[in-house]
Amino acid sequence: MKQDQIIGKNIQAIRQKLGLTQEQVAAYLQINREEVSYFENGNRTAPTKILSQLANLYGVDEYDFFEEDLDRANVNLALAFRAESIKAEDLAQIAKFKKIVRNYLNMKNLLENEPTNS
């Protein structure tokens, strides 16, 4: 499977697990829904900026999009947020919050694994 197809499959799988539509994601990214579809189908390469924005929105690390077997990759969707009606502005705020939490968890992990000077 080509890299664009792997990335697209993972973008779609995570989006669906979070209960978001292509329209909602497109509005958040400020692109057309068709472009989201192209990325998810692997017909176009998703730019780094888009992958970064999606990682923030989905609450995952960007490298998770490159995993060939997403189920085995242990992607943490603990920060999943579901709502019936959600606007692009709401998604932008959720993405900012998830980015803060992800950064905090990464820093905590680094501090816990830091060698002690005894």
N, C-alpha and C positions, 0 to 999 in steps of 0.2 A: 504494500500500500504506500502511495506517495505521501510525503510529509504534509502537503496541503490537505489531503484527504483525512489524515490522522487528526490534524488540528481541527478541521471542520467538523469531524465526527464528535470530537470532544467538546467543542464549543456548543454544538447542538445538544449533546447529552446533558451537559451541565445546565444549559438554559432550560431544558425541559424538566429536569429534576427540581429546579427552582420555581417552576410554574410560570415562567415568563414567555411572552409571545415574541415572535420576530419583530412585530410592530413596536412593541415596548422597547426592545433592545435597540432597534434602529433609531427611535426617537431619542433615546439616551445618547447614542453615538453620533447623532445628528447626521445620519446617512439614510439612504432609501432602504426599505425593507428588502428589496431585491438584492442589494449588496450583502445584507446579512445572509440571505439564502445562498448567494454565490460562495461566501466564505464557508458556510456550513456544508455545502456540497463539495468543497474542495476545488471548485471551478476557478477561484481566484485566490491569490496569496493574501492573507490578512496582514496588513502593515503592523509593524511593531507597536505603533501608537494605539491601534485598535485592540491588539492583544493585551496591552497594558490596561486600557480602559475596561475591557471585559474581565480581566483578572481582578480589578478593583470591585467591579459590580458583582461578580460571582463569589468573591471572597476566597479566591484560590491564588496559587503562585502561577506565574506565567509559564513556567516549565511544565506544569500539569497539562497544558494543551498539547504538548509534544509526546505524551505517554501513549504507547501503542495499546496498552491494556489499562484503560482508565479505572476499571473495577479493582484491579490489583494494585493500582497506584495509591490507594488509600487517600483519595481526595477528600478533604474535610469540608463538608458543607454544613457544619454546625451553625454557621451564621446565616442560614437560609432564611429568607424573608418572603412571605407569601401575602398577597392581597388581591382582592377582586379587581379593584380599579386603582391603577397606579400611573402617575404621570412621569415624564422624563425628568422633571425637576426633583421628584421624590427619589427616583433611581440614582440621580447624581448625589444626593445627600446620603443615601444608603451606601453607595460606592465609597464615599469619603470615610464614612464610619468604618466600613469593613477594612479599608486600607489602614486606618489607625490601629484597629484591633490586630490585624495581621502583623504590622510592624512591632506592636507591643509583644506579641507572642514570639516573634523572631528574636527580639532583644532579650526577653526572659529566657528563652532557650540558650542563647549565647552566654548569658550570665551564669546560668545553672551549670553549663558545661565548661566554664572557664577554669583553668588549672589554678589551684591555690598555692600561694607562696608560704609554705610551712617550714 
